[in-house]
Amino acid sequence: MGISSAVFQSSHFGTDKFKAMFGASGALSAVSDATATMALLWCFRGTVASINGTRMNIGVNTQVMLQRLFQFSITRGLLVTLVQICIVVFIFIDIEKLLW
């Protein structure tokens, strides 16, 4: 019976209003993560296009590094967005079990 049990007993996690607010927060977080990833990739594509448009002689190592950076950005964006979506799903399944 510590502070955490007192907090969990006094709060109303199971109410529909709390679920709606917490779920909306998670959904908006997922949307903002997806938007940030798309913006990052859009800027990255523009930078690569401008480098290629200037006919700069970039080496193979630079091209590989740019390709890995692009892949990392895509992977990170998908992973973070999927985690946010899973949190929202777990909240709506049963918030009392604290699966999230």
Steps between C-alpha positions, in 0.01 A plus 500: 500500500736768381449823317441322169208296638346814648532678165349207307212468745413868496518546124233388260689323220200300390272793425402560143612863516850401611525232231387745234746768608793262539416321176473828311836605639660177381334523159618857454849392604496231232383751238766752601774233489389394152488863385847571642638193323346603168639853537844364582496271197373781276786727609749217464381424147533868410856508630598188306338639185687830536829315547434292190381808308829684550687212338728473800718196491407332826664175587346160542544522878296821510225347292487195728490725806214704355311181413546363854388830651187494287427138601557584866255790478233278347555223755498739794183670381315172448612360834402806702165531325421130554589527870267797538219311327558196725478723808164635383372147433613379843327794665169417334531126570527534878665794667464351849756226429767757407615311191633823360 
